[in-house]
Amino acid sequence: MSRPAGPSAPSPAVATSTAETVRRFRDTDLDQILASAHERRPAGVLEPFKPYLNTRFTESLGQVSGSRLFLEIRERGSSIGVEPSGQG
């Protein structure tokens, strides 16, 4: 008799890694987490779209998905998520 398909328990290494990540975020000041995320982000890729994104988010009262906003700024000329020519 075979087991039904479904999620399996994570390996001990993954479980440990996940627990360490959760503890690190729990024990780190939010400003430090945000600054760290900002440092890893490519400089200025969203800058031309910030006014549009802020307006859309405000007008929708926060009820617009990130996926939707991503598609909308792609329609407005963003190259985020587009592979450079000659790649892939």
FENTAJO-V899994 format. One record per pair of residues at least 4 apart in sequence whose C-alpha atoms are under 8 Angstrom apart, sorted by the first residue. I is the first residue (numbers start at 0). J is the second residue. If there is no record, write none. Layout:
# FENTAJO-V899994
I&J  I&J
This chain:
# FENTAJO-V899994
9&13  9&14  10&14  11&15  12&16  13&17  14&18  15&19  16&20  17&21  18&22  19&23  20&24  21&25  22&26  23&27  24&28  24&32  27&31  27&32  28&32  29&33  30&34  31&35  32&36  33&37  34&38  35&39  36&40  43&47  44&79  45&49  48&52  48&72  49&53  50&54  51&55  52&56  52&68  53&57  54&58  55&59  55&63  56&60  56&61  56&62  56&63  57&61  59&63  63&67  63&68  64&68  65&69  66&70  67&71  68&72  69&73  70&74  71&75  72&76  72&77  73&77  73&78  73&79  82&86  82&87
